[in-house]
Amino acid sequence: MTQFTRRAFTFSALAAVPALSACSGNGYNNNGGATIDARVDATLAQMYSQFPQTRDLAQKSAGMLVMPLLTEAGFGIGGGYGRGALRVGGATVDYYSATRANIGIQIGAQQYAHVLFFMTEQALQDFRINDGWAAGADAEVVFSNLGETIRAETTTALAPVVAVIFAQAGLKLGATIEGLKYSRIIP
């Protein structure tokens, strides 16, 4: 192993430390479902306040997965983690974690919230049946960050899953749900 390779490995490993620290210190590690529900309520209140158009999405949806805080970090090797709740009819029915791991050209850290609106009963059932559901091409991202308005387009209206990403903070550019794996948890 050359000096450069060891140095790159060391920096990559050190880049994971803030992500792990943020994940363990975000209040989710052992406070149970009540804490997750409180954060979900606060996240929904913030989303409805900043983006009133999302109320219409919520009313039309069969269910919503609310992830109040997803923390990502990377320096060559990256990852992310967060916890949230699935709400159907306004009530929490399950708790989920979202995880991501990747490798590539990247540096920085960020945190953001996102909500998945399941626009059909079939999309909601597919999500609930498939533990380890991965977000991908079947989710339409309608909002990304910083003051944009939600675009109500024909493709968005027909999408089985609509994702709203907001409340970005950090030094890493871009936020996406692609590549996130959602798994049911017991808080």
Stockholm file with secondary structure:
# STOCKHOLM 1.0

chainA/1-187         MTQFTRRAFTFSALAAVPALSACSGNGYNNNGGATIDARVDATLAQMYSQFPQTRDLAQKSAGMLVMPLLTEAGFGIGGGYGRGALRVGGATVDYYSATRANIGIQIGAQQYAHVLFFMTEQALQDFRINDGWAAGADAEVVFSNLGETIRAETTTALAPVVAVIFAQAGLKLGATIEGLKYSRIIP
#=GR chainA/1-187 SS CCHHHHHHHHHHHHHHHHHHHHHHTSSCSSSHHHHHHHHHHHHHHHHHHHCTTHHHHHHHCSEEEEEEEEEEEEEEEEEEEEEEEEEETTEEEEEEEEEEEEEEEEEEEEEEEEEEEECSHHHHHHHHHSTTEECSTTEEEEECSTTCCCCCCHHHHHCSEEEEEEEEEESSCCCCCTTCEEEEECC
#=GC SS_cons         CCHHHHHHHHHHHHHHHHHHHHHHTSSCSSSHHHHHHHHHHHHHHHHHHHCTTHHHHHHHCSEEEEEEEEEEEEEEEEEEEEEEEEEETTEEEEEEEEEEEEEEEEEEEEEEEEEEEECSHHHHHHHHHSTTEECSTTEEEEECSTTCCCCCCHHHHHCSEEEEEEEEEESSCCCCCTTCEEEEECC
//
